[in-house]
Amino acid sequence: MQDGNISPLSADTVSAPVDSGERRSGPEADVVSTHVLVAEEQVQKLRELSRRTRIAQSEYLREAVEDLLAKYGRNGGTP
């Protein structure tokens, strides 16, 4: 997403997250790269929010994942 390229896949294509296997070293050693498909409109809104607030898109996405885990339980349980 950072390079600004738009995926040729349609927004209604459903795909499970893919672990690319990329691992970072250093203080963020437990961070992994993953790939998800997001509707183009949502990507544009996220980019604009990131630009306005100067907060990285990745930070917003990590926050969203934390919110979902809190909502549905860290073990994948139902609310």
Buried (B, 14 or more C-beta within 10 A) or exposed (E): BEEEEEEEEEEEEEEEEEEEEEEEEEEEEEBEEEEEBEEEEEBEEBBEEBEEEEEEBEEBBEEEEEEEEEEEEEEEEEE
